[in-house]
Every structure is written in structure tokens, then in C-alpha cells.
Amino acid sequence: MIQLTPQMRVLVAVDHIDFRKGLDGIAAVCRGRLAEDPFSGTVFAFRNRSGTAVRLFVFDGTGSWLIHKRFSEGKLRWWPTGSDAAAHPLAAQELAVILYAGDPRLASFSPDWRKLA
């Protein structure tokens, strides 16, 4: 089971990808289009063209995970845009909001770390 933690590096691909790609195809997208190492432990998030599904790719040290979520109703409410970057960094809690078809810009989060008195 994969758990999103605040320490995880999350990169969201700005452009959609072809969801017919498997593990090797998505790893090639990470290397080529995003210019990132797919085996670094980074969580990579991708969307389909219509915005009705999300795929996560992550290498956990022993193998690769390819997680697919299709929304039963509706579409993604928010996805990063921009022509200057192929990947947009996000906090793990922002990705969790996206996976529940929410808009992380409208959510309020507590700080990742708080000083103890």
C-alpha cells in the first residue's frame, strides 16, 4: 500500500498522457518529457485527456507501482497548467485533494512541521 506523506516529492505532469502506456511507457515519459529519474522515489501524477482518470507512478525501492483512479462521476476540478514546465511540484496533501476530485487552491492546510513548545 502506498501512503502519501509530507516528505514525498510529488511531480504532476502538466500535459495529459496516453493511458494505454504501462509501467515501462510511463517510466519513459518520466525520463524523456519530464527529464526526471523514474526510480528516484518521486511520485509522478498523470491525467488522461478527458480529465476523468489519474495515474500515479512511483518506485519504492523494491519495485514500481502504477496506480489508476477513474472518477465514477465528474472530472478533475483542477490540474496545473503552464507551457514553461513539463512537471509541476505539489505537496502530498495537495495531491490527496486532487485524488478526491477537489481543488487544492481552495483547501486550507496546516503547516507540515510545527515547533514544539
WOVEN-V84603 format. One record per residue. RES is the residue in one letter. SS is DSSP state (H for helix, E for strand, C for the rest). PSI is psi in whole degrees, 0 to 359 (* if undefined). OMEGA is omega in degrees with one decimal (* if undefined). Layout:
RES | SS | PSI | OMEGA
RES | SS | PSI | OMEGA
//
This chain:
M | C | 136 | 178.1
I | C | 132 | 176.5
Q | C | 130 | 177.0
L | C | 121 | 179.8
T | C | 157 | -179.4
P | C | 337 | -178.0
Q | C | 349 | -177.2
M | C | 140 | 173.1
R | C | 126 | -177.4
V | E | 127 | 175.2
L | E | 130 | 179.9
V | E | 124 | 177.2
A | E | 128 | -177.7
V | C | 315 | -179.7
D | C | 155 | 176.3
H | C | 162 | 175.7
I | C | 166 | 176.7
D | C | 117 | -176.7
F | C | 4 | 172.1
R | C | 348 | 178.1
K | C | 143 | 175.8
G | C | 203 | -178.5
L | H | 310 | -176.9
D | H | 321 | 179.0
G | H | 319 | 179.3
I | H | 325 | 174.6
A | H | 323 | 177.5
A | H | 323 | 176.2
V | H | 319 | 178.4
C | H | 316 | -179.9
R | H | 312 | -172.7
G | H | 293 | -173.4
R | C | 322 | -177.3
L | C | 347 | -179.2
A | C | 44 | 179.6
E | C | 156 | 176.8
D | C | 117 | -178.0
P | C | 347 | -177.6
F | C | 26 | -178.5
S | C | 352 | -176.1
G | C | 357 | 176.6
T | C | 142 | 173.8
V | E | 121 | 178.4
F | E | 131 | 179.9
A | E | 137 | -179.1
F | E | 154 | 176.1
R | E | 159 | 174.5
N | C | 174 | -175.1
R | C | 319 | -175.7
S | C | 351 | 179.2
G | C | 22 | -179.9
T | C | 359 | -178.3
A | E | 153 | 179.0
V | E | 142 | 172.8
R | E | 137 | 174.9
L | E | 138 | 176.2
F | E | 130 | 177.5
V | E | 143 | 174.2
F | E | 125 | -175.3
D | C | 10 | 179.8
G | C | 334 | 178.8
T | C | 343 | -179.1
G | C | 173 | -178.7
S | E | 144 | 175.6
W | E | 136 | 171.8
L | E | 109 | -175.2
I | E | 131 | -177.6
H | E | 128 | 175.0
K | E | 124 | 175.5
R | E | 130 | -179.9
F | C | 126 | -178.5
S | C | 332 | 177.6
E | C | 135 | 175.2
G | C | 194 | -176.8
K | C | 178 | 173.6
L | C | 136 | 179.1
R | C | 333 | -178.5
W | C | 143 | 173.0
W | C | 139 | -177.7
P | C | 149 | 178.1
T | C | 166 | 177.3
G | C | 142 | -179.3
S | C | 345 | -175.3
D | C | 338 | -177.4
A | C | 139 | 177.0
A | C | 332 | -178.9
A | E | 144 | -179.1
H | E | 123 | 177.9
P | E | 141 | 177.9
L | E | 158 | 170.5
A | C | 154 | -178.0
A | H | 322 | -179.6
Q | H | 331 | 175.9
E | H | 320 | 176.4
L | H | 321 | 177.9
A | H | 321 | 178.0
V | H | 319 | 177.9
I | H | 319 | -178.7
L | H | 341 | 174.0
Y | C | 22 | 177.9
A | C | 34 | 178.7
G | C | 180 | 178.9
D | C | 110 | -177.2
P | C | 341 | 177.2
R | C | 336 | -178.6
L | C | 351 | -178.1
A | C | 150 | 174.2
S | C | 133 | -176.5
F | C | 148 | 172.1
S | C | 160 | 179.4
P | C | 150 | 179.2
D | C | 320 | -177.3
W | C | 138 | 176.3
R | C | 140 | 176.5
K | C | 138 | 175.6
L | C | 144 | -178.5
A | C | * | *
//
